Amino acid sequence: MYRGKSSDETLIEMNRTAWSGGEENNGFHANSDKETLQLENAESMLSVVSECSSAVSVCSSHSSVNVCEQCERENTEPQQHLTSFKGIWRKRALFLKYRSRVDKQQQSKDSVYFRDGVRRIDFVLSYIDDKDGEKKQDRRKVFEANLVAAGLELETEDKSESEDGKTYFLKIHVPWEVLATYADVLKIKVPFKTNDIPDKKDVPMSWLCTPYRLPEHVMQPEPDYFTATFDKSKIDFFLIEDKETFFPPSTRNRIVYYILSRCQYSKEDKDKKGIKRLLNNGTYIAAFPLHDSRYWTRSRDANCDSERYALYKYWARFSRFYKEQPLNLIRKYYGEKIGIYFAWLGFYTEMLSYAAVVGLLCFIYGVASFDENIWSKEICNETIGGQIVMCPLCDKKCGYWKLNTTCSSSWQSYLFDNTATVFFAIFMGIWVTLFLEFWKRRQARLEYEWDLVDMEEEQQQLQLRPEYEIKCTHRRRNRVTQELEWVLDQTPADKAGRFLLCWTTVVLWMCLIIASIIGVIAYRLAVFAAFASIMKDSPTNKLDVVGSLITPQFATSVTASCINFVIIMVLNFLYERVAIKITDMEVPKTHVEYENKLTVKMFLFQFVNYYSSCFYVAFFKGKFVGYPGDYAYMFGKWRNEECEPGGCLIELTTQLVIVMVGKQVWGNIQEALVPWLCNWWVSRNARNHPESLYSRWEQDHDLQTFGQLGLFYEYLEMVIQFGFITLFVASFPLAPLLALMNNILEVRVDAWKFTTQFRRPVAAKAHSIGAWDEILNMIAVFSVVTNAFIVSFTSDMIPRLVYKYAYYQGAEGSMEGYINSSLAVFNITDFKPENRPDDSENPDWFFSSNITTCRYRDYRNPPGHEKPYIHSMQFWHILAAKLAFIIIMEHVVFVVKFFVAWLIPDVPSDVKARIKRERYLIQEYLHNYELEKLKIQLSQNGPNIEQCTCPTTAATPVKLEVLSDCLT
């Protein structure tokens, strides 16, 4: 077949012209409705080519004088005319031959059915011929023969039918007998009775939610049924109206993939099995189920549901960001595993809205109470802050400076470091508990509605990983089920060795992260002095608006945060490959076990990778600096960093915003832009093909592959974000608002990506979010501790309260004089030579004034004290207040958390009632079914039971090669 990707440009142009409609091109015509050509068939055109060839042959025998009229008219040599004439008309003939065959197709190639228009395409494999084609062809031959033996029906599209002229497509259909067999094997639940429990429709004020609702046929694409595990021997027990539509496409492609994963492709070696290995060695280049239509229009085939179009119309467009998600349709189309992810993401986003509102109110409170910020006024006051001389922040290259230079940063810090900070930290501790408890209820409801209640781990053993099955060598009796099961033959020493190797690798990579953080800290210490020297007389200081903001501390913090973000991204990219390799080496038994092991490894690494820099700023920076007469040094070379007089909270906020926002922006670029660009490039020549030429399997083949770990990365991204808005939220109350705006976009970006840019994933079951649930609980508990420590040790909330109620000298508690109280005094004559700043670094006002002391941030005795530079009593009072606050806050929040968790049941009462009702009906209906079956058997036997009335010949049952080690 010759189409868009032909090497001959003439044929390409002829193809396009023929399809453009209403044009004549060198003797043949393509009409505008693209239905027929003016020639009856391509064979007549081939005969024309033959006659023309004969005519030109005669022409070639003429002498140079007696040439034919055509040669004379075109002024060409006879033999040159022969080649050109034959080539052009033969190409046209081949095009017309293909065109006439296409026009005889009974259905559009956008259809998802075989050529007969009856059998549905449940899966597609693609391959190409290459240099190593003979070996791969043998594998395909054995593999496809075994697929046929397993009961699947195959149909091949030749490479001449493909858009690139070299790709073969193998279409797979799973007939009813195979569906019934494997539905029994996989314990798939199917309907047996319509649900007779009335729904509670009378929701108060439900009309308020009308603008957010979707049409009922989109929200509920299927009726509500009671379901039971499919049993092939009780086929008439279930509500089967049409065998072709009884199992939805998601279930059908899951069954096909189960077979493909276990089918053997070598006659000699029985261990060589599975489509995954065939994809890895290049025997097949792709394996995927089909989308049911193009996403922007319905399928022309009336038998197609066009659910992809409905998902795009009502779910994947950003203009629908305020609408609810059609979770039932998502589950029906993509399967329960993807459905549960979007249910969790939607619920998380909904709960974020409450945290975002409260965080915004706390921020507004900080803005509204700006005038009450007495300590910032003192810093900015020329007679107070303008007269306080501060000690140098680094050795040699940093000079003395005045406190009022930190005026702007002090005001910024107050926006996030005020009384509302304590309230918001406590609120978020309770919010996390409510989120997790209400999610359990939502998950329990989905488990019932999606028939996942009885999905136990034992049932998932039927879905062993093919990689595990291949390595199994013997069987062992299960102590619980007393059934033989395949086990991996490995000694305890082998297990211990693999375990040690895997976790040693994880620890080494975590140490690499810590080393990179230490490197960033060294960078901060090294460049701070350079920035301080360079920016002393910088022209940016004279800028009206931002001049006061561009300080050495700010420049150091921003550049270090950006460098840290780049290091995070690079290490993350490298470690992902390592984590997958070491998890494969452990050979987990099931897909669930594989994902859980990978989840733990990846999260531990990501936790250290993303949060370590924030932990440094929050809990280490400025805490171990010593004092001017006895500074602490890192590696004996760089002096440890100090916090500004306004505290380290504003720097923690800066670090949090850069890493959190940078990660989200980068994630959206990776998720949306990269797949779109890849698909645009791959399908650039085929985008203008009409539907009858660009088949459904070719359209999906040009899309990106959604890997088995695709959802893993989606969960990981959201859980890392969850850590940012819970672990450090006391430093930045607007973090939930930023997360909310990102997630509103994230839901639609993910929906758009799934619907338009990726091949349809193989459906999979999942009754929960898996190991992520435990990780979220762990973060929730840990966040209470981190926020309590942030309020106590990173912010200035506790020192201010201690001063206000214990050290203020006036009649009523006030913050007047707090700045002077929080700064210790140092005699500049006590500076060691290596600490004393160079004269060239000191400002001019230092030499014109008689300055003998400088101030620094600490609570220590003054120089004239009997114990100079020793921590004062105020320091110990503040430390005791900080520890008391941590203990009180943690206990209050934990008590409330446990009380709320106890108060809210994990499973709603109506769901419990429905589950009991369904189990009761299953028992009752099965009992009645068996009873009716017995009555029919007795009535057929008649009064003389001893005489056998069974027919002498019975229908021969279909024998299938069931690919399940659990059934052998």
ZAMARGU-4260 file (C-alpha; in steps of 0.2 Angstrom, whole numbers, plus 5000, padded with zeros to 4 digits):
<rodrens>
0) 5000/5000/5000 | 5006/5017/4996 | 5001/5032/5007 | 5008/5046/5017 | 5025/5039/5021
5) 5030/5033/5004 | 5048/5036/4997 | 5041/5042/4981 | 5036/5060/4981 | 5026/5058/4965
10) 5014/5045/4973 | 5012/5056/4989 | 5007/5071/4979 | 4995/5060/4968 | 4988/5053/4984
15) 4984/5070/4992 | 4977/5076/4976 | 4966/5062/4973 | 4959/5064/4991 | 4957/5083/4989
20) 4941/5081/4979 | 4934/5088/4963 | 4951/5089/4954 | 4957/5081/4938 | 4975/5074/4938
25) 4983/5067/4922 | 4968/5057/4915 | 4959/5051/4931 | 4947/5060/4943 | 4943/5059/4962
30) 4926/5065/4966 | 4922/5076/4981 | 4913/5063/4992 | 4928/5051/4992 | 4917/5036/4987
35) 4921/5031/4969 | 4934/5033/4956 | 4930/5036/4937 | 4938/5020/4932 | 4929/5004/4936
40) 4944/4994/4943 | 4962/4995/4944 | 4965/4980/4933 | 4959/4990/4918 | 4973/5003/4922
45) 4986/4990/4923 | 4981/4984/4906 | 4982/5002/4900 | 5000/5002/4907 | 5004/4986/4897
50) 4997/4994/4881 | 5007/5010/4884 | 5023/5000/4887 | 5021/4991/4870 | 5018/5008/4861
55) 5033/5015/4869 | 5043/5000/4864 | 5039/5002/4846 | 5044/5020/4848 | 5061/5015/4855
60) 5064/5005/4839 | 5062/5021/4828 | 5076/5030/4821 | 5081/5046/4828 | 5071/5055/4814
65) 5055/5044/4815 | 5050/5046/4832 | 5032/5045/4839 | 5022/5060/4841 | 5023/5059/4861
70) 5042/5059/4860 | 5043/5073/4848 | 5030/5083/4858 | 5040/5081/4874 | 5057/5083/4866
75) 5063/5067/4875 | 5073/5052/4870 | 5063/5037/4866 | 5071/5026/4880 | 5069/5040/4893
80) 5051/5042/4889 | 5048/5024/4891 | 5055/5023/4908 | 5045/5039/4914 | 5029/5034/4905
85) 5029/5016/4913 | 5034/5022/4930 | 5021/5036/4932 | 5006/5025/4925 | 5011/5010/4935
90) 5011/5020/4951 | 4995/5027/4947 | 4988/5010/4944 | 4994/5003/4960 | 4986/5018/4969
95) 4970/5015/4960 | 4971/4996/4964 | 4972/5000/4983 | 4959/5014/4982 | 4946/5003/4973
100) 4949/4990/4987 | 4947/5002/5001 | 4931/5008/4993 | 4924/4990/4994 | 4927/4990/5013
105) 4911/4986/5022 | 4915/4997/5037 | 4926/5012/5041 | 4944/5007/5047 | 4940/5017/5062
110) 4930/5003/5068 | 4935/4992/5082 | 4929/4976/5074 | 4937/4962/5063 | 4934/4963/5044
115) 4917/4954/5047 | 4911/4968/5057 | 4905/4956/5071 | 4920/4951/5081 | 4927/4964/5092
120) 4946/4968/5092 | 4950/4966/5111 | 4969/4968/5109 | 4982/4972/5095 | 5000/4967/5093
125) 5012/4975/5080 | 5028/4970/5073 | 5040/4973/5059 | 5052/4963/5048 | 5070/4967/5051
130) 5087/4959/5050 | 5084/4947/5064 | 5067/4942/5056 | 5069/4924/5055 | 5072/4921/5073
135) 5058/4933/5078 | 5046/4925/5065 | 5049/4908/5073 | 5044/4915/5090 | 5029/4924/5083
140) 5023/4908/5074 | 5024/4898/5090 | 5017/4911/5101 | 5002/4914/5089 | 4999/4896/5088
145) 4998/4894/5107 | 4986/4909/5107 | 4975/4900/5095 | 4976/4884/5106 | 4971/4895/5121
150) 4955/4899/5111 | 4959/4917/5105 | 4954/4922/5087 | 4967/4931/5077 | 4967/4942/5061
155) 4982/4950/5053 | 4984/4966/5044 | 4998/4965/5031 | 5011/4978/5031 | 5005/4984/5014
160) 4989/4990/5024 | 4999/5000/5036 | 5003/5018/5035 | 5022/5016/5035 | 5021/5001/5023
165) 5032/4990/5035 | 5021/4987/5051 | 5010/4972/5053 | 4996/4972/5065 | 4989/4956/5074
170) 4971/4959/5080 | 4965/4948/5094 | 4947/4943/5098 | 4942/4933/5113 | 4926/4923/5110
175) 4913/4919/5123 | 4920/4902/5129 | 4937/4910/5133 | 4929/4924/5142 | 4918/4913/5153
180) 4933/4902/5157 | 4945/4916/5162 | 4931/4926/5171 | 4929/4910/5182 | 4948/4909/5184
185) 4950/4927/5189 | 4935/4928/5200 | 4927/4942/5191 | 4910/4948/5198 | 4895/4950/5186
190) 4877/4955/5189 | 4864/4942/5194 | 4850/4954/5201 | 4845/4972/5199 | 4848/4982/5215
195) 4832/4984/5225 | 4839/4995/5239 | 4832/5013/5236 | 4845/5026/5235 | 4844/5041/5247
200) 4840/5055/5234 | 4834/5068/5246 | 4850/5077/5250 | 4846/5094/5258 | 4850/5109/5247
205) 4856/5098/5233 | 4850/5111/5220 | 4866/5121/5225 | 4877/5107/5217 | 4867/5107/5200
210) 4880/5118/5191 | 4894/5105/5196 | 4884/5090/5190 | 4886/5080/5174 | 4872/5071/5165
215) 4865/5055/5173 | 4870/5044/5158 | 4888/5050/5160 | 4889/5048/5179 | 4879/5031/5179
220) 4883/5023/5162 | 4877/5006/5169 | 4862/5001/5179 | 4865/4996/5198 | 4866/4977/5201
225) 4869/4965/5214 | 4884/4955/5209 | 4892/4938/5212 | 4908/4929/5207 | 4906/4922/5190
230) 4904/4903/5189 | 4905/4895/5172 | 4895/4880/5178 | 4880/4891/5183 | 4879/4901/5167
235) 4861/4904/5168 | 4861/4911/5185 | 4868/4927/5179 | 4859/4941/5170 | 4866/4938/5152
240) 4856/4947/5139 | 4870/4948/5126 | 4886/4938/5127 | 4896/4950/5116 | 4892/4965/5128
245) 4891/4955/5145 | 4909/4958/5149 | 4914/4977/5146 | 4929/4980/5135 | 4940/4984/5150
250) 4937/4966/5157 | 4940/4959/5140 | 4957/4967/5138 | 4962/4962/5155 | 4958/4944/5151
255) 4967/4944/5135 | 4983/4952/5143 | 4982/4938/5156 | 4983/4925/5143 | 4997/4935/5133
260) 5007/4936/5149 | 5007/4917/5151 | 5008/4911/5133 | 5024/4901/5128 | 5034/4907/5113
265) 5047/4893/5112 | 5045/4875/5109 | 5061/4870/5117 | 5061/4880/5133 | 5045/4881/5143
270) 5051/4895/5153 | 5051/4907/5138 | 5034/4914/5139 | 5025/4931/5140 | 5021/4946/5129
275) 5033/4957/5140 | 5048/4947/5136 | 5043/4947/5117 | 5042/4966/5118 | 5059/4967/5127
280) 5067/4957/5113 | 5059/4966/5099 | 5048/4952/5093 | 5033/4963/5094 | 5035/4982/5095
285) 5018/4986/5104 | 5004/4977/5113 | 4989/4987/5118 | 4969/4987/5118 | 4960/4999/5107
290) 4952/5015/5111 | 4934/5014/5105 | 4934/5030/5094 | 4943/5046/5091 | 4942/5057/5106
295) 4935/5072/5097 | 4921/5063/5088 | 4910/5048/5089 | 4914/5032/5080 | 4904/5030/5064
300) 4901/5012/5069 | 4884/5011/5078 | 4890/4996/5088 | 4904/5007/5097 | 4899/5015/5113
305) 4911/5030/5110 | 4915/5031/5128 | 4932/5039/5124 | 4923/5053/5116 | 4911/5055/5131
310) 4926/5055/5143 | 4935/5069/5133 | 4919/5079/5131 | 4913/5079/5149 | 4930/5076/5159
315) 4946/5079/5149 | 4943/5097/5144 | 4950/5111/5155 | 4933/5120/5153 | 4926/5107/5164
320) 4937/5110/5179 | 4923/5114/5190 | 4913/5099/5186 | 4913/5082/5195 | 4922/5068/5188
325) 4912/5053/5179 | 4921/5040/5190 | 4909/5026/5185 | 4913/5029/5167 | 4932/5031/5170
330) 4931/5014/5180 | 4921/5006/5166 | 4933/5012/5152 | 4950/5011/5161 | 4947/4999/5175
335) 4946/5000/5194 | 4965/5004/5197 | 4964/5020/5187 | 4947/5024/5193 | 4952/5023/5211
340) 4967/5035/5207 | 4956/5048/5200 | 4943/5046/5214 | 4957/5049/5227 | 4964/5063/5217
345) 4947/5072/5216 | 4944/5069/5234 | 4961/5076/5239 | 4958/5091/5229 | 4941/5094/5236
350) 4948/5092/5254 | 4962/5104/5249 | 4949/5118/5246 | 4945/5119/5265 | 4963/5120/5270
355) 4966/5133/5256 | 4952/5144/5263 | 4959/5143/5280 | 4977/5146/5275 | 4971/5161/5265
360) 4962/5168/5280 | 4978/5166/5290 | 4987/5176/5277 | 4974/5189/5276 | 4975/5191/5295
365) 4994/5194/5293 | 4991/5207/5281 | 4977/5215/5291 | 4987/5215/5307 | 5002/5223/5299
370) 5001/5239/5310 | 5002/5228/5325 | 5019/5222/5321 | 5029/5232/5333 | 5045/5223/5332
375) 5046/5226/5313 | 5043/5245/5316 | 5057/5245/5329 | 5068/5237/5316 | 5064/5250/5302
380) 5064/5265/5314 | 5080/5275/5311 | 5081/5279/5330 | 5080/5261/5335 | 5085/5249/5321
385) 5095/5263/5313 | 5106/5264/5328 | 5109/5246/5331 | 5126/5240/5324 | 5126/5221/5320
390) 5141/5210/5320 | 5148/5204/5303 | 5139/5188/5296 | 5155/5181/5289 | 5174/5182/5292
395) 5185/5195/5284 | 5174/5199/5269 | 5158/5205/5279 | 5158/5222/5287 | 5147/5229/5301
400) 5129/5233/5296 | 5114/5241/5304 | 5098/5232/5309 | 5086/5243/5299 | 5093/5235/5282
405) 5083/5220/5286 | 5067/5230/5287 | 5059/5223/5272 | 5062/5205/5276 | 5055/5208/5294
410) 5039/5214/5287 | 5038/5199/5274 | 5042/5187/5289 | 5027/5193/5299 | 5015/5189/5285
415) 5018/5170/5289 | 5025/5171/5307 | 5011/5178/5317 | 4998/5172/5330 | 4988/5163/5316
420) 5003/5152/5312 | 4999/5142/5328 | 4981/5141/5324 | 4984/5135/5307 | 4997/5122/5312
425) 4984/5114/5324 | 4971/5115/5311 | 4981/5106/5298 | 4985/5092/5310 | 4966/5090/5312
430) 4963/5092/5294 | 4975/5078/5289 | 4965/5066/5301 | 4948/5071/5293 | 4955/5069/5276
435) 4961/5052/5279 | 4946/5046/5289 | 4934/5053/5276 | 4944/5045/5262 | 4942/5028/5270
440) 4923/5030/5270 | 4924/5036/5252 | 4935/5021/5247 | 4923/5009/5256 | 4909/5015/5246
445) 4918/5013/5230 | 4924/4996/5235 | 4906/4991/5236 | 4900/5000/5221 | 4914/4993/5210
450) 4913/4975/5217 | 4929/4975/5226 | 4923/4971/5243 | 4929/4953/5243 | 4945/4956/5233
455) 4957/4948/5245 | 4976/4945/5243 | 4973/4927/5241 | 4963/4931/5225 | 4977/4941/5218
460) 4988/4926/5220 | 4979/4920/5204 | 4988/4935/5195 | 5006/4931/5199 | 5019/4941/5189
465) 5025/4931/5174 | 5043/4936/5179 | 5040/4926/5195 | 5031/4911/5187 | 5046/4909/5175
470) 5058/4907/5190 | 5048/4895/5200 | 5054/4877/5200 | 5043/4867/5212 | 5027/4868/5222
475) 5023/4869/5240 | 5006/4866/5249 | 4999/4882/5256 | 4996/4880/5274 | 4979/4890/5274
480) 4971/4884/5258 | 4980/4867/5257 | 4982/4869/5239 | 4998/4867/5229 | 5006/4883/5223
485) 5022/4888/5214 | 5036/4895/5224 | 5053/4902/5221 | 5067/4890/5225 | 5079/4901/5235
490) 5088/4898/5251 | 5088/4909/5266 | 5105/4915/5261 | 5099/4920/5244 | 5085/4930/5252
495) 5096/4938/5264 | 5109/4942/5251 | 5096/4950/5239 | 5088/4960/5254 | 5105/4966/5260
500) 5110/4971/5242 | 5094/4980/5238 | 5093/4990/5254 | 5112/4994/5254 | 5109/5002/5237
505) 5095/5012/5244 | 5105/5018/5259 | 5120/5023/5248 | 5109/5033/5237 | 5101/5042/5252
510) 5119/5046/5258 | 5122/5053/5240 | 5107/5065/5243 | 5114/5070/5260 | 5131/5073/5252
515) 5123/5084/5239 | 5114/5094/5252 | 5130/5096/5262 | 5138/5102/5245 | 5124/5115/5243
520) 5127/5121/5261 | 5145/5123/5257 | 5140/5133/5242 | 5129/5144/5253 | 5143/5147/5265
525) 5156/5150/5252 | 5147/5162/5241 | 5139/5172/5255 | 5155/5181/5258 | 5157/5184/5240
530) 5139/5191/5238 | 5141/5202/5253 | 5157/5210/5246 | 5150/5212/5229 | 5133/5218/5233
535) 5140/5231/5246 | 5140/5245/5233 | 5129/5236/5220 | 5118/5248/5209 | 5103/5236/5213
540) 5103/5244/5231 | 5097/5260/5223 | 5081/5253/5215 | 5065/5259/5222 | 5055/5244/5224
545) 5066/5228/5224 | 5082/5237/5230 | 5080/5233/5248 | 5075/5215/5244 | 5091/5210/5235
550) 5102/5206/5250 | 5117/5194/5251 | 5106/5183/5261 | 5092/5183/5248 | 5104/5180/5234
555) 5112/5166/5242 | 5096/5158/5247 | 5088/5159/5230 | 5103/5153/5220 | 5106/5139/5232
560) 5087/5134/5231 | 5088/5133/5212 | 5104/5123/5212 | 5096/5111/5225 | 5081/5109/5214
565) 5092/5105/5199 | 5101/5092/5209 | 5085/5085/5215 | 5078/5082/5197 | 5095/5074/5192
570) 5096/5062/5206 | 5078/5058/5205 | 5080/5053/5186 | 5095/5042/5190 | 5087/5034/5205
575) 5071/5029/5197 | 5081/5017/5185 | 5091/5010/5200 | 5075/5007/5211 | 5066/4997/5197
580) 5082/4987/5194 | 5084/4982/5212 | 5065/4978/5214 | 5066/4967/5199 | 5081/4958/5207
585) 5070/4954/5222 | 5057/4945/5210 | 5041/4949/5219 | 5027/4937/5218 | 5012/4948/5213
590) 5010/4964/5205 | 5004/4971/5221 | 5019/4966/5230 | 5030/4973/5216 | 5022/4990/5217
595) 5023/4990/5236 | 5041/4986/5237 | 5045/4999/5223 | 5034/5012/5232 | 5044/5010/5249
600) 5060/5012/5240 | 5055/5026/5229 | 5046/5036/5243 | 5061/5034/5255 | 5073/5041/5242
605) 5060/5055/5237 | 5057/5060/5255 | 5076/5063/5258 | 5078/5071/5241 | 5064/5083/5242
610) 5063/5087/5260 | 5081/5087/5266 | 5085/5105/5261 | 5069/5111/5270 | 5074/5101/5285
615) 5091/5110/5285 | 5083/5127/5284 | 5070/5124/5297 | 5080/5114/5310 | 5098/5117/5308
620) 5102/5134/5300 | 5106/5147/5313 | 5105/5134/5327 | 5124/5130/5329 | 5133/5146/5325
625) 5141/5149/5341 | 5144/5168/5345 | 5156/5181/5339 | 5170/5176/5350 | 5169/5157/5347
630) 5161/5154/5330 | 5157/5136/5324 | 5164/5130/5307 | 5159/5117/5295 | 5174/5106/5290
635) 5185/5119/5300 | 5184/5131/5285 | 5167/5139/5282 | 5158/5148/5296 | 5140/5141/5299
640) 5126/5152/5293 | 5116/5163/5304 | 5097/5168/5303 | 5093/5185/5300 | 5086/5195/5315
645) 5069/5192/5307 | 5072/5173/5309 | 5074/5159/5297 | 5056/5157/5293 | 5056/5168/5278
650) 5070/5158/5270 | 5061/5142/5274 | 5046/5149/5265 | 5057/5154/5250 | 5065/5136/5249
655) 5047/5128/5250 | 5040/5139/5236 | 5055/5136/5224 | 5055/5117/5227 | 5036/5114/5228
660) 5031/5126/5213 | 5046/5121/5203 | 5042/5102/5205 | 5024/5105/5200 | 5028/5116/5185
665) 5041/5103/5179 | 5029/5089/5182 | 5015/5097/5171 | 5028/5100/5157 | 5033/5082/5158
670) 5015/5075/5159 | 5007/5086/5146 | 5020/5094/5134 | 5032/5080/5131 | 5018/5067/5126
675) 5010/5079/5115 | 5026/5084/5106 | 5030/5065/5104 | 5013/5061/5097 | 5014/5076/5085
680) 5030/5071/5078 | 5026/5053/5076 | 5009/5056/5067 | 5014/5072/5058 | 5012/5063/5041
685) 4996/5054/5045 | 4986/5068/5053 | 4977/5072/5037 | 4972/5055/5032 | 4954/5051/5031
690) 4946/5039/5043 | 4945/5025/5030 | 4964/5026/5027 | 4970/5029/5045 | 4964/5014/5055
695) 4959/5013/5073 | 4974/5002/5077 | 4986/5013/5068 | 4980/5029/5077 | 4982/5021/5094
700) 4999/5014/5088 | 5005/5032/5086 | 5001/5036/5104 | 5012/5035/5119 | 5013/5020/5129
705) 5006/5021/5147 | 5018/5009/5156 | 5014/4998/5171 | 5021/5010/5183 | 5012/5025/5176
710) 5000/5027/5190 | 5015/5024/5202 | 5023/5041/5197 | 5006/5050/5197 | 5003/5044/5216
715) 5021/5048/5220 | 5020/5066/5213 | 5004/5069/5224 | 5011/5061/5239 | 5026/5072/5239
720) 5015/5087/5237 | 5005/5081/5252 | 5021/5081/5262 | 5025/5099/5257 | 5008/5105/5263
725) 5008/5096/5279 | 5026/5094/5285 | 5030/5113/5283 | 5014/5121/5282 | 5017/5131/5298
730) 5030/5141/5288 | 5019/5145/5273 | 5000/5145/5275 | 4997/5148/5257 | 5005/5131/5252
735) 4987/5122/5252 | 4981/5136/5240 | 4995/5133/5228 | 4992/5114/5229 | 4974/5117/5226
740) 4977/5127/5210 | 4990/5114/5204 | 4978/5099/5207 | 4963/5107/5198 | 4975/5108/5183
745) 4982/5091/5187 | 4965/5082/5186 | 4961/5089/5169 | 4979/5087/5163 | 4979/5069/5168
750) 4962/5066/5161 | 4967/5074/5144 | 4983/5064/5144 | 4974/5047/5147 | 4961/5051/5134
755) 4971/5059/5120 | 4989/5056/5122 | 4991/5038/5128 | 4986/5021/5121 | 4972/5013/5131
760) 4980/5005/5147 | 4977/4987/5151 | 4963/4987/5164 | 4968/4981/5181 | 4959/4979/5198
765) 4963/4988/5214 | 4952/4990/5230 | 4963/5004/5237 | 4977/5015/5234 | 4989/5002/5241
770) 5004/5006/5251 | 5001/5025/5248 | 4988/5024/5262 | 5001/5019/5275 | 5013/5032/5269
775) 5000/5046/5270 | 4996/5040/5288 | 5015/5041/5292 | 5016/5058/5285 | 5001/5064/5294
780) 5008/5059/5311 | 5025/5066/5307 | 5018/5082/5301 | 5012/5086/5319 | 5029/5084/5326
785) 5038/5095/5312 | 5025/5109/5313 | 5027/5109/5332 | 5045/5111/5330 | 5044/5124/5316
790) 5033/5135/5327 | 5044/5132/5342 | 5062/5133/5335 | 5060/5141/5317 | 5048/5155/5320
795) 5049/5168/5334 | 5032/5165/5341 | 5038/5158/5357 | 5052/5170/5361 | 5039/5185/5358
800) 5026/5177/5370 | 5039/5174/5383 | 5045/5192/5382 | 5027/5199/5381 | 5021/5190/5397
805) 5037/5188/5407 | 5050/5201/5402 | 5041/5217/5397 | 5043/5230/5410 | 5027/5240/5408
810) 5010/5237/5416 | 5002/5228/5402 | 5010/5215/5390 | 5017/5223/5375 | 5031/5220/5362
815) 5040/5237/5364 | 5058/5234/5367 | 5058/5216/5360 | 5071/5218/5347 | 5083/5225/5360
820) 5079/5211/5372 | 5082/5198/5358 | 5100/5204/5353 | 5115/5200/5363 | 5130/5212/5365
825) 5148/5209/5360 | 5163/5219/5362 | 5172/5221/5345 | 5189/5221/5354 | 5186/5203/5358
830) 5186/5198/5340 | 5199/5186/5335 | 5210/5192/5321 | 5203/5179/5309 | 5185/5184/5312
835) 5188/5203/5312 | 5182/5211/5295 | 5194/5220/5284 | 5194/5239/5285 | 5190/5240/5266
840) 5174/5230/5270 | 5167/5241/5283 | 5155/5256/5278 | 5160/5274/5280 | 5149/5277/5295
845) 5158/5264/5305 | 5174/5275/5305 | 5165/5291/5308 | 5157/5284/5324 | 5164/5278/5340
850) 5158/5261/5340 | 5164/5248/5353 | 5151/5235/5353 | 5140/5225/5340 | 5124/5215/5342
855) 5120/5197/5337 | 5105/5186/5338 | 5106/5176/5354 | 5102/5177/5372 | 5119/5178/5381
860) 5126/5189/5395 | 5134/5205/5390 | 5153/5208/5391 | 5154/5216/5408 | 5144/5201/5416
865) 5153/5190/5428 | 5150/5176/5416 | 5151/5185/5399 | 5144/5177/5383 | 5136/5163/5393
870) 5117/5159/5390 | 5106/5170/5400 | 5092/5165/5411 | 5080/5171/5397 | 5087/5159/5385
875) 5083/5144/5397 | 5065/5151/5400 | 5062/5152/5381 | 5069/5135/5379 | 5058/5128/5392
880) 5043/5137/5384 | 5047/5129/5367 | 5048/5112/5374 | 5032/5114/5383 | 5023/5120/5368
885) 5029/5105/5358 | 5023/5093/5371 | 5006/5102/5373 | 5003/5104/5354 | 5007/5086/5350
890) 4996/5079/5364 | 4982/5091/5359 | 4982/5087/5341 | 4985/5068/5343 | 4971/5067/5356
895) 4959/5076/5344 | 4966/5065/5329 | 4962/5049/5338 | 4945/5055/5344 | 4940/5060/5327
900) 4947/5043/5320 | 4937/5034/5333 | 4921/5045/5330 | 4921/5042/5311 | 4917/5024/5306
905) 4928/5018/5291 | 4913/5010/5282 | 4896/5020/5281 | 4881/5012/5288 | 4871/5011/5272
910) 4886/5003/5263 | 4887/4989/5277 | 4868/4986/5275 | 4870/4984/5256 | 4885/4972/5258
915) 4875/4961/5270 | 4860/4962/5259 | 4870/4957/5244 | 4878/4942/5253 | 4861/4937/5259
920) 4854/4937/5241 | 4869/4928/5234 | 4866/4913/5246 | 4847/4914/5244 | 4848/4914/5225
925) 4861/4901/5224 | 4851/4890/5235 | 4835/4893/5224 | 4845/4890/5208 | 4852/4873/5214
930) 4835/4868/5220 | 4827/4873/5203 | 4841/4864/5194 | 4838/4848/5205 | 4819/4849/5201
935) 4822/4850/5182 | 4834/4835/5183 | 4821/4825/5193 | 4807/4829/5181 | 4818/4824/5166
940) 4822/4807/5174 | 4803/4803/5177 | 4796/4791/5189 | 4808/4777/5185 | 4824/4785/5192
945) 4834/4770/5191 | 4833/4770/5172 | 4845/4782/5165 | 4837/4794/5152 | 4853/4803/5148
950) 4856/4805/5129 | 4869/4793/5122 | 4878/4807/5113 | 4882/4823/5121 | 4888/4839/5114
955) 4907/4839/5114 | 4913/4853/5126 | 4926/4865/5119 | 4943/4861/5126 | 4954/4876/5130
960) 4972/4876/5135 | 4969/4886/5151 | 4985/4897/5155 | 4984/4897/5173 | 4997/4888/5184
965) 4985/4889/5199 | 4973/4878/5190 | 4985/4864/5185
</rodrens>
